Amino acid sequence: MEFIYVYLLVLAVAIILGRIREFKWAGKVQPYVTGVLIFFMGMWAGNEIRSLSAVGQLFMTSSEILVPSVGVGYLTASVFGDRPAEISGARAKRSKLPYSFAISAALGWMVGAFVLLPSPTEVISGLLTLLVLVIGLDMGPSVGLDSFKRDLTHSWIPFSALVGAVAGGLISSALFSLNVKFSVAASVGLGWYSLDGPLLSSYFGPNYGMVGFMVNFLREQMTFFAVPLLRDQKPGALLTIGGSTTMDDTLSLYASTLGDEYKEIALFNGLVLSMIIPFLLPFILSA
């Protein structure tokens, strides 16, 4: 529990520092810190999860949390509604970072099957604190009244995604007898696997952390397949699928599928969620 407060304090201080002064190196360093953290998270999981049946259970649990979360968010946004999207013939560019992080987790897992990670809680907590510091410094310039004023008429989109995540987590917990805090926290990551997975590892342990990572990693990958298939549907509902990733990894997908006019809305959706998630997750875990 103490780590949650340390986490929030570090995040708040980092954001303030980022507002006072721009740290351009923070964004460049963040992927490397994330990769190292995910490697050790995978290594810790490898110490605990060694059988194929355990791996299969991990994917099963991840799916049990992911599907209700995406589904409820999509339906909630569909109720608010907007006009159907126009089809665009442009092609989206996919970021290579998700795959490098998945490789880091897999490599860590394989190493962990043979090598014991000493003091795993301290290692993960220390690296997660460093990641939160870098995230805060990088986020600082974007946090302010201007960022919340941007296109407030579309604030129902991130709201729908959050409602879907919380409701979906509760549904998963009830249907599959999962820990409520864990299920909701894993769902509320909304695609931010590099934060959600390590945070859950620190709080619940490696097994839960890997599920949290997979729920959000698979959500991002699902977005690349689902959005083109559903491109004739309401764009607000489609944006809830990508969650926090709509401001970075899946931004080009939405721009090419829905048209450039939705690029700013996608940025707004991802930005709002990315501001809320780092504070909402600790609140859920400490509730």
VOPAGU-2260 file (C-alpha; in pm, 1 decimal, decimal comma):
REM VOPAGU-2260
SITE   aa  ch    i         X         Y         Z
SITE  MET   A    0       0,0       0,0       0,0
SITE  GLU   A    1     285,4     240,1      81,8
SITE  PHE   A    2     415,8     203,0    -273,9
SITE  ILE   A    3      89,1     340,8    -414,7
SITE  TYR   A    4     142,5     665,8    -225,0
SITE  VAL   A    5     507,5     683,4    -332,1
SITE  TYR   A    6     393,7     623,5    -689,1
SITE  LEU   A    7     137,5     906,2    -674,8
SITE  LEU   A    8     383,4    1144,3    -509,6
SITE  VAL   A    9     652,5    1076,3    -770,4
SITE  LEU   A   10     399,2    1115,7   -1052,7
SITE  ALA   A   11     264,8    1445,2    -915,2
SITE  VAL   A   12     611,9    1592,1    -857,9
SITE  ALA   A   13     728,2    1480,5   -1203,5
SITE  ILE   A   14     426,7    1642,6   -1372,4
SITE  ILE   A   15     489,8    1967,6   -1186,0
SITE  LEU   A   16     856,3    1962,5   -1287,0
SITE  GLY   A   17     750,2    1886,9   -1644,1
SITE  ARG   A   18     521,5    2189,2   -1636,5
SITE  ILE   A   19     800,5    2414,5   -1507,3
SITE  ARG   A   20    1062,7    2291,0   -1750,3
SITE  GLU   A   21    1047,2    2072,4   -2060,1
SITE  PHE   A   22    1251,6    1751,2   -2039,4
SITE  LYS   A   23    1278,2    1647,2   -2402,6
SITE  TRP   A   24    1485,8    1341,4   -2315,2
SITE  ALA   A   25    1200,6    1192,7   -2106,1
SITE  GLY   A   26    1002,1    1077,8   -2409,8
SITE  LYS   A   27    1313,3     928,2   -2569,0
SITE  VAL   A   28    1415,8     740,9   -2254,5
SITE  GLN   A   29    1068,6     609,1   -2171,6
SITE  PRO   A   30    1066,3     314,4   -2419,6
SITE  TYR   A   31    1400,3     188,3   -2285,5
SITE  VAL   A   32    1291,2     209,1   -1922,0
SITE  THR   A   33     966,6      36,0   -2019,3
SITE  GLY   A   34    1150,8    -241,5   -2203,9
SITE  VAL   A   35    1378,9    -314,6   -1907,4
SITE  LEU   A   36    1087,6    -307,6   -1664,1
SITE  ILE   A   37     879,5    -544,6   -1877,8
SITE  PHE   A   38    1179,5    -779,7   -1915,1
SITE  PHE   A   39    1214,5    -812,2   -1537,4
SITE  MET   A   40     838,2    -839,8   -1497,3
SITE  GLY   A   41     847,3   -1129,0   -1746,0
SITE  MET   A   42    1143,9   -1280,0   -1561,9
SITE  TRP   A   43     951,9   -1269,7   -1234,2
SITE  ALA   A   44     656,8   -1433,8   -1405,2
SITE  GLY   A   45     891,6   -1699,0   -1547,7
SITE  ASN   A   46     993,9   -1785,2   -1191,3
SITE  GLU   A   47     628,9   -1856,6   -1111,9
SITE  ILE   A   48     461,6   -1967,9   -1438,2
SITE  ARG   A   49     642,5   -2259,3   -1603,2
SITE  SER   A   50     378,3   -2497,8   -1736,2
SITE  LEU   A   51     185,4   -2475,5   -2064,3
SITE  SER   A   52    -139,8   -2507,3   -1873,6
SITE  ALA   A   53     -47,5   -2199,9   -1668,2
SITE  VAL   A   54      27,5   -2006,9   -1989,5
SITE  GLY   A   55    -305,9   -2115,0   -2133,9
SITE  GLN   A   56    -481,8   -2000,4   -1817,4
SITE  LEU   A   57    -308,7   -1663,0   -1847,7
SITE  PHE   A   58    -450,2   -1608,5   -2196,4
SITE  MET   A   59    -791,3   -1733,7   -2087,4
SITE  THR   A   60    -808,6   -1494,9   -1790,8
SITE  SER   A   61    -685,9   -1206,5   -2008,3
SITE  SER   A   62    -967,3   -1272,8   -2257,1
SITE  GLU   A   63   -1225,9   -1295,7   -1978,5
SITE  ILE   A   64   -1133,9    -941,5   -1870,3
SITE  LEU   A   65   -1072,0    -793,2   -2213,7
SITE  VAL   A   66   -1395,9    -886,1   -2392,7
SITE  PRO   A   67   -1646,9    -737,5   -2142,1
SITE  SER   A   68   -1435,9    -421,9   -2106,0
SITE  VAL   A   69   -1422,9    -352,7   -2480,6
SITE  GLY   A   70   -1782,9    -458,3   -2534,8
SITE  VAL   A   71   -1940,8    -241,7   -2264,9
SITE  GLY   A   72   -1733,3      61,1   -2365,0
SITE  TYR   A   73   -1831,5      20,1   -2728,7
SITE  LEU   A   74   -2202,8     -18,3   -2646,0
SITE  THR   A   75   -2196,4     279,9   -2406,9
SITE  ALA   A   76   -2047,0     504,7   -2675,6
SITE  SER   A   77   -2294,5     372,1   -2930,4
SITE  VAL   A   78   -2581,4     495,1   -2710,7
SITE  PHE   A   79   -2441,8     849,8   -2714,8
SITE  GLY   A   80   -2388,6     807,8   -3086,4
SITE  ASP   A   81   -2265,4    1013,1   -3378,2
SITE  ARG   A   82   -2285,2     973,5   -3751,9
SITE  PRO   A   83   -2132,7     664,8   -3918,5
SITE  ALA   A   84   -1771,8     705,4   -4026,3
SITE  GLU   A   85   -1671,3     759,5   -4386,5
SITE  ILE   A   86   -1435,8     503,1   -4534,5
SITE  SER   A   87   -1087,4     619,1   -4625,0
SITE  GLY   A   88    -848,0     432,7   -4849,2
SITE  ALA   A   89    -531,7     543,2   -4668,7
SITE  ARG   A   90    -312,5     287,6   -4494,7
SITE  ALA   A   91    -217,1     308,3   -4129,6
SITE  LYS   A   92     134,9     273,6   -3998,9
SITE  ARG   A   93     181,1      45,0   -3700,9
SITE  SER   A   94     425,5     125,2   -3425,6
SITE  LYS   A   95     695,7    -136,8   -3369,6
SITE  LEU   A   96     714,0     -65,0   -2994,8
SITE  PRO   A   97     433,7    -302,4   -2886,0
SITE  TYR   A   98     614,9    -593,7   -3048,1
SITE  SER   A   99     947,9    -501,1   -2889,5
SITE  PHE   A  100     777,8    -490,4   -2549,3
SITE  ALA   A  101     610,8    -825,9   -2613,0
SITE  ILE   A  102     953,1    -967,4   -2705,5
SITE  SER   A  103    1098,2    -820,5   -2383,6
SITE  ALA   A  104     826,6    -992,5   -2180,2
SITE  ALA   A  105     881,0   -1324,3   -2363,3
SITE  LEU   A  106    1259,3   -1309,9   -2323,3
SITE  GLY   A  107    1224,8   -1225,0   -1955,7
SITE  TRP   A  108     983,3   -1512,5   -1913,7
SITE  MET   A  109    1225,8   -1758,3   -2076,2
SITE  VAL   A  110    1517,2   -1635,6   -1865,4
SITE  GLY   A  111    1302,1   -1650,8   -1553,0
SITE  ALA   A  112    1227,5   -2017,8   -1618,7
SITE  PHE   A  113    1594,3   -2089,7   -1540,7
SITE  VAL   A  114    1723,3   -1790,5   -1342,6
SITE  LEU   A  115    1572,1   -1667,8   -1016,9
SITE  LEU   A  116    1514,2   -1292,5    -997,6
SITE  PRO   A  117    1651,4   -1171,4    -661,5
SITE  SER   A  118    1428,5    -936,7    -458,7
SITE  PRO   A  119    1166,0    -915,9    -737,2
SITE  THR   A  120     932,7    -681,1    -548,6
SITE  GLU   A  121    1209,0    -427,0    -489,1
SITE  VAL   A  122    1335,2    -452,8    -848,4
SITE  ILE   A  123     989,9    -407,0   -1003,7
SITE  SER   A  124     891,5    -129,1    -762,9
SITE  GLY   A  125    1217,5      58,2    -824,9
SITE  LEU   A  126    1188,7      37,0   -1203,3
SITE  LEU   A  127     819,4     125,2   -1192,5
SITE  THR   A  128     899,3     435,1    -986,1
SITE  LEU   A  129    1158,9     532,4   -1248,0
SITE  LEU   A  130     904,4     476,7   -1526,4
SITE  VAL   A  131     642,9     688,4   -1348,0
SITE  LEU   A  132     900,9     965,1   -1304,9
SITE  VAL   A  133     978,6     962,9   -1677,4
SITE  ILE   A  134     608,3     946,8   -1768,4
SITE  GLY   A  135     533,8    1245,0   -1545,2
SITE  LEU   A  136     817,6    1453,0   -1688,3
SITE  ASP   A  137     706,0    1369,5   -2041,6
SITE  MET   A  138     339,0    1432,3   -1962,6
SITE  GLY   A  139     397,5    1763,3   -1781,0
SITE  PRO   A  140     384,8    1998,7   -2082,9
SITE  SER   A  141      54,0    1843,9   -2196,3
SITE  VAL   A  142    -122,1    1880,0   -1861,1
SITE  GLY   A  143    -318,5    2200,9   -1817,1
SITE  LEU   A  144    -648,5    2374,6   -1880,4
SITE  ASP   A  145    -585,5    2392,3   -2253,9
SITE  SER   A  146    -562,7    2014,4   -2279,4
SITE  PHE   A  147    -900,9    1973,0   -2107,8
SITE  LYS   A  148   -1065,2    2250,8   -2309,5
SITE  ARG   A  149    -967,4    2084,6   -2637,0
SITE  ASP   A  150   -1276,9    1950,8   -2806,3
SITE  LEU   A  151   -1479,7    1904,2   -2487,3
SITE  THR   A  152   -1784,6    1820,0   -2697,1
SITE  HIS   A  153   -1627,0    1477,0   -2745,2
SITE  SER   A  154   -1555,1    1413,8   -2376,7
SITE  TRP   A  155   -1825,8    1145,0   -2380,9
SITE  ILE   A  156   -1585,6     920,4   -2574,4
SITE  PRO   A  157   -1320,2     877,0   -2300,1
SITE  PHE   A  158   -1606,0     873,7   -2046,7
SITE  SER   A  159   -1764,3     579,3   -2231,9
SITE  ALA   A  160   -1430,3     397,6   -2243,7
SITE  LEU   A  161   -1386,1     441,9   -1866,6
SITE  VAL   A  162   -1742,0     331,2   -1792,8
SITE  GLY   A  163   -1685,9      26,0   -2010,4
SITE  ALA   A  164   -1358,0     -55,5   -1838,0
SITE  VAL   A  165   -1497,2     -31,8   -1485,0
SITE  ALA   A  166   -1824,9    -208,4   -1569,3
SITE  GLY   A  167   -1642,7    -469,8   -1775,7
SITE  GLY   A  168   -1402,5    -539,7   -1489,9
SITE  LEU   A  169   -1694,2    -584,2   -1249,2
SITE  ILE   A  170   -1872,2    -815,3   -1493,9
SITE  SER   A  171   -1558,3   -1025,2   -1540,3
SITE  SER   A  172   -1514,4   -1049,9   -1164,7
SITE  ALA   A  173   -1875,2   -1165,2   -1116,8
SITE  LEU   A  174   -1879,2   -1411,7   -1408,1
SITE  PHE   A  175   -1537,0   -1568,9   -1358,7
SITE  SER   A  176   -1483,9   -1531,0    -981,9
SITE  LEU   A  177   -1185,1   -1296,3   -1022,3
SITE  ASN   A  178   -1054,3   -1059,5    -755,7
SITE  VAL   A  179   -1257,8    -739,1    -801,0
SITE  LYS   A  180    -969,0    -494,2    -760,3
SITE  PHE   A  181    -750,6    -692,8    -995,5
SITE  SER   A  182   -1019,2    -736,6   -1261,4
SITE  VAL   A  183   -1117,6    -367,7   -1264,3
SITE  ALA   A  184    -755,2    -245,7   -1248,1
SITE  ALA   A  185    -651,0    -471,1   -1537,6
SITE  SER   A  186    -947,3    -346,7   -1741,4
SITE  VAL   A  187    -892,9      21,8   -1659,5
SITE  GLY   A  188    -545,8       9,7   -1816,2
SITE  LEU   A  189    -733,3      70,9   -2145,0
SITE  GLY   A  190    -438,0     -36,6   -2356,2
SITE  TRP   A  191    -159,2     108,7   -2138,7
SITE  TYR   A  192      11,1    -226,9   -2085,9
SITE  SER   A  193     352,5     -78,4   -2002,0
SITE  LEU   A  194     202,3      82,2   -1689,9
SITE  ASP   A  195     -82,9    -149,6   -1594,3
SITE  GLY   A  196     113,0    -476,4   -1605,0
SITE  PRO   A  197     408,3    -365,3   -1388,1
SITE  LEU   A  198     178,8    -185,9   -1142,1
SITE  LEU   A  199     -32,0    -500,0   -1095,4
SITE  SER   A  200     288,5    -704,6   -1056,7
SITE  SER   A  201     399,5    -475,2    -778,9
SITE  TYR   A  202      63,6    -494,1    -602,4
SITE  PHE   A  203     -57,3    -851,5    -664,9
SITE  GLY   A  204     245,3   -1046,0    -788,1
SITE  PRO   A  205     387,5   -1167,5   -1123,3
SITE  ASN   A  206      96,8   -1385,7   -1236,1
SITE  TYR   A  207    -149,6   -1100,4   -1206,3
SITE  GLY   A  208      98,2    -858,5   -1359,9
SITE  MET   A  209     134,6   -1070,8   -1672,7
SITE  VAL   A  210    -243,4   -1094,4   -1706,4
SITE  GLY   A  211    -267,8    -715,7   -1674,1
SITE  PHE   A  212       0,1    -676,9   -1940,1
SITE  MET   A  213    -171,8    -921,9   -2176,9
SITE  VAL   A  214    -520,2    -769,8   -2130,6
SITE  ASN   A  215    -395,5    -431,0   -2242,7
SITE  PHE   A  216    -147,8    -553,1   -2503,8
SITE  LEU   A  217    -418,8    -765,1   -2666,1
SITE  ARG   A  218    -657,6    -468,5   -2653,8
SITE  GLU   A  219    -417,8    -264,5   -2864,5
SITE  GLN   A  220    -362,7    -548,7   -3110,4
SITE  MET   A  221    -736,9    -611,0   -3132,0
SITE  THR   A  222    -783,6    -245,8   -3227,5
SITE  PHE   A  223    -579,2    -289,5   -3546,3
SITE  PHE   A  224    -808,4    -571,7   -3658,7
SITE  ALA   A  225   -1146,9    -459,1   -3522,3
SITE  VAL   A  226   -1151,7     -93,4   -3631,5
SITE  PRO   A  227   -1106,1    -160,9   -4006,8
SITE  LEU   A  228   -1374,5    -430,2   -3988,9
SITE  LEU   A  229   -1617,9    -197,1   -3808,4
SITE  ARG   A  230   -1522,4     120,7   -3995,5
SITE  ASP   A  231   -1881,6     181,9   -4113,4
SITE  GLN   A  232   -1993,5     211,2   -3750,8
SITE  LYS   A  233   -2004,1     518,8   -3526,9
SITE  PRO   A  234   -1652,0     661,8   -3486,4
SITE  GLY   A  235   -1697,4     753,8   -3119,1
SITE  ALA   A  236   -1767,0     389,6   -3038,2
SITE  LEU   A  237   -1466,8     281,1   -3244,9
SITE  LEU   A  238   -1238,9     517,0   -3049,7
SITE  THR   A  239   -1330,8     347,3   -2721,5
SITE  ILE   A  240   -1173,6      23,9   -2847,0
SITE  GLY   A  241    -828,2     181,0   -2873,7
SITE  GLY   A  242    -854,8     348,1   -2533,8
SITE  SER   A  243    -542,0     538,1   -2432,3
SITE  THR   A  244    -354,2     420,5   -2743,4
SITE  THR   A  245    -553,7     650,6   -2973,2
SITE  MET   A  246    -305,2     931,0   -2907,7
SITE  ASP   A  247      -0,1     732,2   -3018,4
SITE  ASP   A  248      22,1     371,2   -3139,0
SITE  THR   A  249    -321,5     350,4   -3303,7
SITE  LEU   A  250    -352,5     717,5   -3403,8
SITE  SER   A  251    -254,9     658,1   -3765,9
SITE  LEU   A  252    -502,9     369,0   -3782,1
SITE  TYR   A  253    -791,0     594,5   -3680,8
SITE  ALA   A  254    -678,9     877,7   -3907,7
SITE  SER   A  255    -659,6     648,4   -4209,4
SITE  THR   A  256    -979,1     457,3   -4128,7
SITE  LEU   A  257   -1203,6     741,8   -4013,5
SITE  GLY   A  258   -1038,8    1030,2   -4197,1
SITE  ASP   A  259    -805,9    1311,1   -4088,1
SITE  GLU   A  260   -1096,5    1498,9   -3930,0
SITE  TYR   A  261   -1091,9    1241,2   -3648,7
SITE  LYS   A  262    -719,5    1272,6   -3580,8
SITE  GLU   A  263    -771,4    1554,3   -3329,7
SITE  ILE   A  264   -1058,0    1368,3   -3161,1
SITE  ALA   A  265    -842,0    1056,2   -3132,4
SITE  LEU   A  266    -562,7    1266,4   -2979,0
SITE  PHE   A  267    -809,4    1420,2   -2733,4
SITE  ASN   A  268    -950,1    1080,3   -2633,4
SITE  GLY   A  269    -607,2     926,7   -2575,4
SITE  LEU   A  270    -476,3    1234,1   -2395,0
SITE  VAL   A  271    -767,1    1251,1   -2149,6
SITE  LEU   A  272    -743,7     879,6   -2071,3
SITE  SER   A  273    -365,2     896,5   -2035,4
SITE  MET   A  274    -406,4    1175,6   -1780,2
SITE  ILE   A  275    -669,8     988,9   -1580,4
SITE  ILE   A  276    -536,0     630,9   -1580,5
SITE  PRO   A  277    -214,6     688,5   -1376,4
SITE  PHE   A  278    -424,8     838,1   -1096,4
SITE  LEU   A  279    -728,5     609,4   -1128,4
SITE  LEU   A  280    -531,6     283,5   -1105,5
SITE  PRO   A  281    -379,7     358,7    -761,5
SITE  PHE   A  282    -720,9     478,0    -640,5
SITE  ILE   A  283    -876,7     145,3    -742,6
SITE  LEU   A  284    -598,2     -57,8    -583,3
SITE  SER   A  285    -611,3     136,0    -257,6
SITE  ALA   A  286    -993,6     135,5    -232,5
